[in-house]
Amino acid sequence: MLQKVQQAQGDDFNRQYAQLQLDGHQKTVALFESYAQNGDNAQLKQFAQQTLPTLRDHLQQITQIHKDIAGSGRTGQNQPGQTGQQFLTQEQPGQWRVTKLTGLNVYNDKNERIGDINEVLINRDGKAEAVVIGAGGFLGLGEHDVAVPFNSLQWSMNARTGPTGTGGATTAPASPPTGNTVAPAGNTVANRPAGANDAGRSYPDHAVLPNASKDQLQNAPQFRYSNAR
């Protein structure tokens, strides 16, 4: 990524740099939000909770910078531009923002947390093909990346009920959007606490990978990104 930015110039450099900063801040906020909720070390959990406001403030700043660089006109119905190009002006029902999926916790059908989503892989037609799940590790370090087909996950629009690992009930997962087409990137992930009001939410609260365990994911083949990432 550094080499790619170093080769860019002018406005192209600004766009790439702002995108990298946005991605990095989104992943950082998602990581701290997850540990602030589910962390097993009291001191680190407190640190994550205390640091989150600053991280969210930084994320808000880079989000605005990114929007300013990218320009306006990406928010309703399709509208023709001066060149005849169609522009979306509002997120439609059934469309999910990729940035809302990255960072979501992944559970098995026993309500045990087995990892979190690090990346969503799409093809050139915009169809989501696979999800990269990070298993194991500590605070993002030493994670084992495993890629599974997008359709192998079940998506729940509602917050979980019951503590992790105790076999607590999980709300029935919702079906993925038709065609699994993901919407353009937007704001950061929001891993909300269980019991939060889910009315009107437009993205999943968590994902379920049935018949899987953390050990199985850690022993699965390592997913490796292309050198051109």
PyRosetta script that sets phi, psi and omega in degrees:
from pyrosetta import init, pose_from_sequence

init()
pose = pose_from_sequence("MLQKVQQAQGDDFNRQYAQLQLDGHQKTVALFESYAQNGDNAQLKQFAQQTLPTLRDHLQQITQIHKDIAGSGRTGQNQPGQTGQQFLTQEQPGQWRVTKLTGLNVYNDKNERIGDINEVLINRDGKAEAVVIGAGGFLGLGEHDVAVPFNSLQWSMNARTGPTGTGGATTAPASPPTGNTVAPAGNTVANRPAGANDAGRSYPDHAVLPNASKDQLQNAPQFRYSNAR")
pose.set_psi(1, -38.7)
pose.set_omega(1, 179.0)
pose.set_phi(2, -63.7)
pose.set_psi(2, -44.0)
pose.set_omega(2, 179.0)
pose.set_phi(3, -61.9)
pose.set_psi(3, -38.9)
pose.set_omega(3, -179.8)
pose.set_phi(4, -64.6)
pose.set_psi(4, -42.0)
pose.set_omega(4, 179.8)
pose.set_phi(5, -68.8)
pose.set_psi(5, -38.3)
pose.set_omega(5, -179.3)
pose.set_phi(6, -62.4)
pose.set_psi(6, -27.5)
pose.set_omega(6, -179.1)
pose.set_phi(7, -85.3)
pose.set_psi(7, -12.0)
pose.set_omega(7, -178.0)
pose.set_phi(8, -84.1)
pose.set_psi(8, 157.6)
pose.set_omega(8, -179.6)
pose.set_phi(9, -139.5)
pose.set_psi(9, 155.5)
pose.set_omega(9, 172.7)
pose.set_phi(10, 58.1)
pose.set_psi(10, -135.9)
pose.set_omega(10, -177.6)
pose.set_phi(11, -62.5)
pose.set_psi(11, -31.8)
pose.set_omega(11, 179.1)
pose.set_phi(12, -64.1)
pose.set_psi(12, -40.1)
pose.set_omega(12, 176.4)
pose.set_phi(13, -62.3)
pose.set_psi(13, -45.6)
pose.set_omega(13, -179.4)
pose.set_phi(14, -59.5)
pose.set_psi(14, -43.1)
pose.set_omega(14, -179.5)
pose.set_phi(15, -64.7)
pose.set_psi(15, -46.2)
pose.set_omega(15, -178.0)
pose.set_phi(16, -66.1)
pose.set_psi(16, -41.9)
pose.set_omega(16, -178.9)
pose.set_phi(17, -65.2)
pose.set_psi(17, -44.3)
pose.set_omega(17, 179.4)
pose.set_phi(18, -63.1)
pose.set_psi(18, -38.0)
pose.set_omega(18, 179.8)
pose.set_phi(19, -66.8)
pose.set_psi(19, -42.2)
pose.set_omega(19, 178.6)
pose.set_phi(20, -63.4)
pose.set_psi(20, -41.8)
pose.set_omega(20, 178.7)
pose.set_phi(21, -65.1)
pose.set_psi(21, -40.3)
pose.set_omega(21, 178.8)
pose.set_phi(22, -63.5)
pose.set_psi(22, -47.4)
pose.set_omega(22, 179.7)
pose.set_phi(23, -59.9)
pose.set_psi(23, -44.9)
pose.set_omega(23, -178.6)
pose.set_phi(24, -63.5)
pose.set_psi(24, -42.0)
pose.set_omega(24, 179.8)
pose.set_phi(25, -68.7)
pose.set_psi(25, -37.8)
pose.set_omega(25, 178.6)
pose.set_phi(26, -63.2)
pose.set_psi(26, -44.1)
pose.set_omega(26, -179.7)
pose.set_phi(27, -66.9)
pose.set_psi(27, -37.1)
pose.set_omega(27, -179.8)
pose.set_phi(28, -66.2)
pose.set_psi(28, -46.1)
pose.set_omega(28, 179.0)
pose.set_phi(29, -61.9)
pose.set_psi(29, -42.4)
pose.set_omega(29, 179.1)
pose.set_phi(30, -61.6)
pose.set_psi(30, -41.7)
pose.set_omega(30, 179.5)
pose.set_phi(31, -62.8)
pose.set_psi(31, -46.9)
pose.set_omega(31, -178.5)
pose.set_phi(32, -68.9)
pose.set_psi(32, -36.7)
pose.set_omega(32, 177.8)
pose.set_phi(33, -63.0)
pose.set_psi(33, -42.1)
pose.set_omega(33, -179.1)
pose.set_phi(34, -63.6)
pose.set_psi(34, -45.2)
pose.set_omega(34, -177.5)
pose.set_phi(35, -73.7)
pose.set_psi(35, -31.8)
pose.set_omega(35, 177.5)
pose.set_phi(36, -62.8)
pose.set_psi(36, -28.2)
pose.set_omega(36, 178.5)
pose.set_phi(37, -89.5)
pose.set_psi(37, -45.7)
pose.set_omega(37, -167.1)
pose.set_phi(38, -116.0)
pose.set_psi(38, 6.0)
pose.set_omega(38, -176.9)
pose.set_phi(39, -63.3)
pose.set_psi(39, 147.2)
pose.set_omega(39, -177.6)
pose.set_phi(40, -104.4)
pose.set_psi(40, 1.3)
pose.set_omega(40, 175.8)
pose.set_phi(41, -111.6)
pose.set_psi(41, 117.1)
pose.set_omega(41, -171.4)
pose.set_phi(42, -60.0)
pose.set_psi(42, -42.7)
pose.set_omega(42, -178.0)
pose.set_phi(43, -68.0)
pose.set_psi(43, -43.7)
pose.set_omega(43, 178.8)
pose.set_phi(44, -66.8)
pose.set_psi(44, -36.8)
pose.set_omega(44, 178.4)
pose.set_phi(45, -63.2)
pose.set_psi(45, -43.1)
pose.set_omega(45, 177.7)
pose.set_phi(46, -64.5)
pose.set_psi(46, -40.2)
pose.set_omega(46, 177.7)
pose.set_phi(47, -60.9)
pose.set_psi(47, -43.7)
pose.set_omega(47, 179.1)
pose.set_phi(48, -61.9)
pose.set_psi(48, -42.3)
pose.set_omega(48, -179.7)
pose.set_phi(49, -65.1)
pose.set_psi(49, -39.4)
pose.set_omega(49, -178.1)
pose.set_phi(50, -74.3)
pose.set_psi(50, -28.6)
pose.set_omega(50, -176.5)
pose.set_phi(51, -85.5)
pose.set_psi(51, -22.8)
pose.set_omega(51, -175.8)
pose.set_phi(52, -54.3)
pose.set_psi(52, -45.4)
pose.set_omega(52, -178.6)
pose.set_phi(53, -56.7)
pose.set_psi(53, -40.7)
pose.set_omega(53, 178.7)
pose.set_phi(54, -66.7)
pose.set_psi(54, -43.5)
pose.set_omega(54, 179.7)
pose.set_phi(55, -63.0)
pose.set_psi(55, -41.0)
pose.set_omega(55, 179.3)
pose.set_phi(56, -65.3)
pose.set_psi(56, -36.4)
pose.set_omega(56, 177.5)
pose.set_phi(57, -64.2)
pose.set_psi(57, -43.8)
pose.set_omega(57, 177.5)
pose.set_phi(58, -63.2)
pose.set_psi(58, -40.6)
pose.set_omega(58, 178.8)
pose.set_phi(59, -63.0)
pose.set_psi(59, -40.4)
pose.set_omega(59, 179.1)
pose.set_phi(60, -62.8)
pose.set_psi(60, -38.8)
pose.set_omega(60, -180.0)
pose.set_phi(61, -66.5)
pose.set_psi(61, -47.4)
pose.set_omega(61, -177.8)
pose.set_phi(62, -70.9)
pose.set_psi(62, -28.6)
pose.set_omega(62, 175.8)
pose.set_phi(63, -63.5)
pose.set_psi(63, -42.7)
pose.set_omega(63, 178.9)
pose.set_phi(64, -67.0)
pose.set_psi(64, -41.3)
pose.set_omega(64, 177.7)
pose.set_phi(65, -60.9)
pose.set_psi(65, -45.0)
pose.set_omega(65, 179.5)
pose.set_phi(66, -60.0)
pose.set_psi(66, -43.5)
pose.set_omega(66, 179.3)
pose.set_phi(67, -64.4)
pose.set_psi(67, -40.8)
pose.set_omega(67, -179.8)
pose.set_phi(68, -62.8)
pose.set_psi(68, -39.7)
pose.set_omega(68, -179.2)
pose.set_phi(69, -71.4)
pose.set_psi(69, -42.4)
pose.set_omega(69, -177.9)
pose.set_phi(70, -71.3)
pose.set_psi(70, -23.3)
pose.set_omega(70, -179.0)
pose.set_phi(71, 92.0)
pose.set_psi(71, 174.8)
pose.set_omega(71, -177.3)
pose.set_phi(72, -100.2)
pose.set_psi(72, 179.9)
pose.set_omega(72, 174.8)
pose.set_phi(73, 93.5)
pose.set_psi(73, 25.1)
pose.set_omega(73, 178.7)
pose.set_phi(74, -116.3)
pose.set_psi(74, 18.6)
pose.set_omega(74, -176.4)
pose.set_phi(75, -108.3)
pose.set_psi(76, -136.4)
pose.set_omega(76, -179.9)
pose.set_phi(77, -81.5)
pose.set_psi(77, 162.9)
pose.set_omega(77, 179.2)
pose.set_phi(78, -65.6)
pose.set_psi(78, 132.8)
pose.set_omega(78, 177.6)
pose.set_phi(79, -127.6)
pose.set_psi(79, 135.3)
pose.set_omega(79, -179.5)
pose.set_phi(80, -73.2)
pose.set_psi(80, 137.6)
pose.set_omega(80, 174.4)
pose.set_phi(81, -87.7)
pose.set_psi(81, -177.0)
pose.set_omega(81, -178.2)
pose.set_phi(82, -64.3)
pose.set_psi(82, -24.7)
pose.set_omega(82, -179.5)
pose.set_phi(83, -96.7)
pose.set_psi(83, 7.0)
pose.set_omega(83, -178.4)
pose.set_phi(84, 89.5)
pose.set_psi(84, -1.8)
pose.set_omega(84, 179.5)
pose.set_phi(85, -69.0)
pose.set_psi(85, 140.0)
pose.set_omega(85, 177.4)
pose.set_phi(86, -89.3)
pose.set_psi(86, 132.4)
pose.set_omega(86, 180.0)
pose.set_phi(87, -118.0)
pose.set_psi(87, 139.2)
pose.set_omega(87, 172.9)
pose.set_phi(88, -83.3)
pose.set_psi(88, 137.4)
pose.set_omega(88, 179.2)
pose.set_phi(89, -119.8)
pose.set_psi(89, 3.8)
pose.set_omega(89, 177.8)
pose.set_phi(90, -161.9)
pose.set_psi(90, 139.8)
pose.set_omega(90, 175.2)
pose.set_phi(91, -66.3)
pose.set_psi(91, 132.8)
pose.set_omega(91, -176.0)
pose.set_phi(92, -98.3)
pose.set_psi(92, 154.5)
pose.set_omega(92, 176.6)
pose.set_phi(93, -57.4)
pose.set_psi(93, 137.2)
pose.set_omega(93, -179.2)
pose.set_phi(94, 90.8)
pose.set_psi(94, -8.8)
pose.set_omega(94, 175.6)
pose.set_phi(95, -93.2)
pose.set_psi(95, 134.2)
pose.set_omega(95, 178.6)
pose.set_phi(96, -116.5)
pose.set_psi(96, 140.1)
pose.set_omega(96, 175.3)
pose.set_phi(97, -82.5)
pose.set_psi(97, 130.8)
pose.set_omega(97, -178.7)
pose.set_phi(98, -56.8)
pose.set_psi(98, -37.8)
pose.set_omega(98, -177.6)
pose.set_phi(99, -68.6)
pose.set_psi(99, -16.1)
pose.set_omega(99, 174.8)
pose.set_phi(100, -83.5)
pose.set_psi(100, -18.6)
pose.set_omega(100, 179.9)
pose.set_phi(101, -88.4)
pose.set_psi(101, -38.4)
pose.set_omega(101, 179.2)
pose.set_phi(102, -66.6)
pose.set_psi(102, 131.5)
pose.set_omega(102, -178.6)
pose.set_phi(103, 98.6)
pose.set_psi(103, -12.3)
pose.set_omega(103, 179.2)
pose.set_phi(104, -66.2)
pose.set_psi(104, 143.1)
pose.set_omega(104, 175.9)
pose.set_phi(105, -73.1)
pose.set_psi(105, 147.0)
pose.set_omega(105, 177.5)
pose.set_phi(106, -117.1)
pose.set_psi(106, 130.5)
pose.set_omega(106, 179.9)
pose.set_phi(107, -120.2)
pose.set_psi(107, 161.4)
pose.set_omega(107, 170.8)
pose.set_phi(108, -95.3)
pose.set_psi(108, -176.9)
pose.set_omega(108, -177.0)
pose.set_phi(109, -76.0)
pose.set_psi(109, 0.2)
pose.set_omega(109, 173.4)
pose.set_phi(110, -99.1)
pose.set_psi(110, 9.5)
pose.set_omega(110, 178.2)
pose.set_phi(111, 69.4)
pose.set_psi(111, 26.2)
pose.set_omega(111, 177.7)
pose.set_phi(112, -100.7)
pose.set_psi(112, 130.8)
pose.set_omega(112, 177.8)
pose.set_phi(113, -72.1)
pose.set_psi(113, 125.5)
pose.set_omega(113, -176.2)
pose.set_phi(114, -117.5)
pose.set_psi(114, -3.6)
pose.set_omega(114, 178.3)
pose.set_phi(115, 163.7)
pose.set_psi(115, -168.1)
pose.set_omega(115, 176.0)
pose.set_phi(116, -145.0)
pose.set_psi(116, 158.3)
pose.set_omega(116, -175.3)
pose.set_phi(117, -80.3)
pose.set_psi(117, 121.9)
pose.set_omega(117, 178.1)
pose.set_phi(118, -95.8)
pose.set_psi(118, -28.1)
pose.set_omega(118, -174.4)
pose.set_phi(119, -160.5)
pose.set_psi(119, 151.0)
pose.set_omega(119, 172.4)
pose.set_phi(120, -118.1)
pose.set_psi(120, 125.7)
pose.set_omega(120, -178.2)
pose.set_phi(121, -100.0)
pose.set_psi(121, 125.6)
pose.set_omega(121, 179.4)
pose.set_phi(122, -120.0)
pose.set_psi(122, 157.6)
pose.set_omega(122, 174.9)
pose.set_phi(123, -92.1)
pose.set_psi(123, -176.7)
pose.set_omega(123, -175.0)
pose.set_phi(124, -70.0)
pose.set_psi(124, -16.5)
pose.set_omega(124, 176.9)
pose.set_phi(125, -86.9)
pose.set_psi(125, -0.4)
pose.set_omega(125, 179.2)
pose.set_phi(126, 87.5)
pose.set_psi(126, 6.7)
pose.set_omega(126, -179.3)
pose.set_phi(127, -87.2)
pose.set_psi(127, 130.9)
pose.set_omega(127, 178.6)
pose.set_phi(128, -72.8)
pose.set_psi(128, 123.9)
pose.set_omega(128, -176.9)
pose.set_phi(129, -106.6)
pose.set_psi(129, -33.8)
pose.set_omega(129, -175.1)
pose.set_phi(130, -151.8)
pose.set_psi(130, 160.6)
pose.set_omega(130, 177.0)
pose.set_phi(131, -126.6)
pose.set_psi(131, 133.0)
pose.set_omega(131, 177.6)
pose.set_phi(132, -96.8)
pose.set_psi(132, 119.8)
pose.set_omega(132, -177.9)
pose.set_phi(133, -106.7)
pose.set_psi(133, 130.9)
pose.set_omega(133, 175.0)
pose.set_phi(134, -93.0)
pose.set_psi(134, 121.4)
pose.set_omega(134, -178.8)
pose.set_phi(135, -118.2)
pose.set_psi(135, 146.2)
pose.set_omega(135, 177.9)
pose.set_phi(136, 72.1)
pose.set_psi(136, -160.7)
pose.set_omega(136, -179.8)
pose.set_phi(137, 77.3)
pose.set_psi(137, -177.2)
pose.set_omega(137, -178.2)
pose.set_phi(138, -143.9)
pose.set_psi(138, 118.2)
pose.set_omega(138, -177.8)
pose.set_phi(139, 53.0)
pose.set_psi(139, 40.2)
pose.set_omega(139, 177.2)
pose.set_phi(140, 85.2)
pose.set_psi(140, -7.6)
pose.set_omega(140, -179.2)
pose.set_phi(141, -94.0)
pose.set_psi(141, 135.4)
pose.set_omega(141, 177.4)
pose.set_phi(142, 74.1)
pose.set_psi(142, 19.3)
pose.set_omega(142, 178.3)
pose.set_phi(143, -69.0)
pose.set_psi(143, 149.8)
pose.set_omega(143, 177.1)
pose.set_phi(144, -106.0)
pose.set_psi(144, 111.9)
pose.set_omega(144, -177.7)
pose.set_phi(145, -82.1)
pose.set_psi(145, 129.2)
pose.set_omega(145, 178.6)
pose.set_phi(146, -130.2)
pose.set_psi(146, 130.8)
pose.set_omega(146, 178.9)
pose.set_phi(147, -101.9)
pose.set_psi(147, 132.5)
pose.set_omega(147, 177.4)
pose.set_phi(148, -128.5)
pose.set_psi(148, 153.0)
pose.set_omega(148, 177.5)
pose.set_phi(149, -58.2)
pose.set_psi(149, 142.7)
pose.set_omega(149, -178.3)
pose.set_phi(150, -56.4)
pose.set_psi(150, -40.6)
pose.set_omega(150, -176.4)
pose.set_phi(151, -73.2)
pose.set_psi(151, -8.7)
pose.set_omega(151, 179.0)
pose.set_phi(152, -79.1)
pose.set_psi(152, -14.3)
pose.set_omega(152, 179.3)
pose.set_phi(153, -92.8)
pose.set_psi(153, 145.6)
pose.set_omega(153, 171.9)
pose.set_phi(154, -106.1)
pose.set_psi(154, 135.0)
pose.set_omega(154, -172.7)
pose.set_phi(155, -110.0)
pose.set_psi(155, 127.5)
pose.set_omega(155, 179.4)
pose.set_phi(156, -107.0)
pose.set_psi(156, 126.2)
pose.set_omega(156, 178.7)
pose.set_phi(157, -82.1)
pose.set_psi(157, -10.7)
pose.set_omega(157, -176.5)
pose.set_phi(158, -107.4)
pose.set_psi(158, 150.6)
pose.set_omega(158, 177.5)
pose.set_phi(159, -65.3)
pose.set_psi(159, 148.2)
pose.set_omega(159, 179.0)
pose.set_phi(160, -66.7)
pose.set_psi(160, 156.7)
pose.set_omega(160, 171.7)
pose.set_phi(161, -125.4)
pose.set_psi(161, 139.1)
pose.set_omega(161, -179.3)
pose.set_phi(162, 95.9)
pose.set_psi(162, 141.3)
pose.set_omega(162, -178.0)
pose.set_phi(163, -68.2)
pose.set_psi(163, 150.8)
pose.set_omega(163, 179.2)
pose.set_phi(164, -61.1)
pose.set_psi(164, 134.6)
pose.set_omega(164, 173.8)
pose.set_phi(165, 81.9)
pose.set_psi(165, 2.2)
pose.set_omega(165, -179.0)
pose.set_phi(166, -106.5)
pose.set_psi(166, 2.3)
pose.set_omega(166, -179.8)
pose.set_phi(167, 79.3)
pose.set_psi(167, 19.9)
pose.set_omega(167, 178.8)
pose.set_phi(168, -63.1)
pose.set_psi(168, 158.9)
pose.set_omega(168, -176.2)
pose.set_phi(169, -67.1)
pose.set_psi(169, 149.1)
pose.set_omega(169, 175.8)
pose.set_phi(170, -124.2)
pose.set_psi(170, 135.7)
pose.set_omega(170, 179.8)
pose.set_phi(171, -65.8)
pose.set_psi(171, 150.9)
pose.set_omega(171, -176.6)
pose.set_phi(172, -61.9)
pose.set_psi(172, 129.7)
pose.set_omega(172, -177.3)
pose.set_phi(173, -70.2)
pose.set_psi(173, 147.8)
pose.set_omega(173, 177.4)
pose.set_phi(174, -87.9)
pose.set_psi(174, 159.1)
pose.set_omega(174, 179.0)
pose.set_phi(175, -78.0)
pose.set_psi(175, 148.9)
pose.set_omega(175, 177.1)
pose.set_phi(176, -65.5)
pose.set_psi(176, 161.0)
pose.set_omega(176, 178.0)
pose.set_phi(177, -62.0)
pose.set_psi(177, 152.6)
pose.set_omega(177, 179.7)
pose.set_phi(178, -56.7)
pose.set_psi(178, 128.2)
pose.set_omega(178, 178.7)
pose.set_phi(179, 79.4)
pose.set_psi(179, -6.6)
pose.set_omega(179, 179.6)
pose.set_phi(180, 54.4)
pose.set_psi(180, 34.8)
pose.set_omega(180, 179.3)
pose.set_phi(181, -87.0)
pose.set_psi(181, 126.1)
pose.set_omega(181, -175.3)
pose.set_phi(182, -96.2)
pose.set_psi(182, 149.0)
pose.set_omega(182, -178.3)
pose.set_phi(183, -84.1)
pose.set_psi(183, 167.4)
pose.set_omega(183, 179.0)
pose.set_phi(184, -59.6)
pose.set_psi(184, 154.3)
pose.set_omega(184, -178.5)
pose.set_phi(185, -61.8)
pose.set_psi(185, 146.1)
pose.set_omega(185, -179.3)
pose.set_phi(186, -137.5)
pose.set_psi(186, -119.0)
pose.set_omega(186, -176.0)
pose.set_phi(187, -85.3)
pose.set_psi(187, -175.2)
pose.set_omega(187, -174.9)
pose.set_phi(188, -80.8)
pose.set_psi(188, 168.0)
pose.set_omega(188, 177.1)
pose.set_phi(189, -68.4)
pose.set_psi(189, 144.6)
pose.set_omega(189, 176.5)
pose.set_phi(190, -128.3)
pose.set_psi(190, 91.5)
pose.set_omega(190, 176.7)
pose.set_phi(191, -81.6)
pose.set_psi(191, 99.1)
pose.set_omega(191, -173.3)
pose.set_phi(192, -87.6)
pose.set_psi(192, 154.4)
pose.set_omega(192, 178.9)
pose.set_phi(193, -67.8)
pose.set_psi(193, 152.3)
pose.set_omega(193, 178.0)
pose.set_phi(194, -58.4)
pose.set_psi(194, 142.3)
pose.set_omega(194, 179.4)
pose.set_phi(195, 92.0)
pose.set_psi(195, -3.2)
pose.set_omega(195, 179.4)
pose.set_phi(196, -69.2)
pose.set_psi(196, 158.4)
pose.set_omega(196, -179.4)
pose.set_phi(197, -70.4)
pose.set_psi(197, 118.1)
pose.set_omega(197, -175.4)
pose.set_phi(198, -100.6)
pose.set_psi(198, 3.1)
pose.set_omega(198, -177.4)
pose.set_phi(199, -63.3)
pose.set_psi(199, 127.8)
pose.set_omega(199, 174.4)
pose.set_phi(200, 80.6)
pose.set_psi(200, 2.4)
pose.set_omega(200, -179.5)
pose.set_phi(201, -67.9)
pose.set_psi(201, 146.9)
pose.set_omega(201, -173.8)
pose.set_phi(202, -113.5)
pose.set_psi(202, 15.3)
pose.set_omega(202, 178.8)
pose.set_phi(203, -152.2)
pose.set_psi(203, 158.7)
pose.set_omega(203, -175.2)
pose.set_phi(204, -69.7)
pose.set_psi(204, 155.7)
pose.set_omega(204, 174.0)
pose.set_phi(205, -85.5)
pose.set_psi(205, -35.2)
pose.set_omega(205, 179.4)
pose.set_phi(206, -162.7)
pose.set_psi(206, 172.7)
pose.set_omega(206, 178.7)
pose.set_phi(207, -120.6)
pose.set_psi(207, 155.3)
pose.set_omega(207, 178.5)
pose.set_phi(208, -124.8)
pose.set_psi(208, 127.6)
pose.set_omega(208, 174.3)
pose.set_phi(209, -110.9)
pose.set_psi(209, 100.0)
pose.set_omega(209, -173.9)
pose.set_phi(210, -64.8)
pose.set_psi(210, 153.4)
pose.set_omega(210, 173.8)
pose.set_phi(211, 55.2)
pose.set_psi(211, 38.8)
pose.set_omega(211, 178.9)
pose.set_phi(212, -130.7)
pose.set_psi(212, 157.2)
pose.set_omega(212, 175.4)
pose.set_phi(213, -135.5)
pose.set_psi(213, 163.6)
pose.set_omega(213, 179.2)
pose.set_phi(214, -61.5)
pose.set_psi(214, -39.1)
pose.set_omega(214, 179.2)
pose.set_phi(215, -63.4)
pose.set_psi(215, -39.9)
pose.set_omega(215, 179.4)
pose.set_phi(216, -63.6)
pose.set_psi(216, -40.8)
pose.set_omega(216, 178.9)
pose.set_phi(217, -66.7)
pose.set_psi(217, -41.1)
pose.set_omega(217, -179.3)
pose.set_phi(218, -67.2)
pose.set_psi(218, -25.0)
pose.set_omega(218, 179.2)
pose.set_phi(219, -96.0)
pose.set_psi(219, -2.3)
pose.set_omega(219, 179.7)
pose.set_phi(220, -75.1)
pose.set_psi(220, 162.1)
pose.set_omega(220, 179.0)
pose.set_phi(221, -58.2)
pose.set_psi(221, 136.8)
pose.set_omega(221, -179.8)
pose.set_phi(222, -69.6)
pose.set_psi(222, 131.9)
pose.set_omega(222, 174.8)
pose.set_phi(223, -87.3)
pose.set_psi(223, 133.7)
pose.set_omega(223, -179.1)
pose.set_phi(224, -122.2)
pose.set_psi(224, 134.8)
pose.set_omega(224, 178.7)
pose.set_phi(225, -79.8)
pose.set_psi(225, 157.2)
pose.set_omega(225, 176.7)
pose.set_phi(226, -63.8)
pose.set_psi(226, 151.2)
pose.set_omega(226, 177.9)
pose.set_phi(227, -65.1)
pose.set_psi(227, -15.3)
pose.set_omega(227, -177.2)
pose.set_phi(228, -90.5)
pose.set_psi(228, 8.6)
pose.set_omega(228, -176.8)
pose.set_phi(229, -65.3)
pose.dump_pdb("model.pdb")
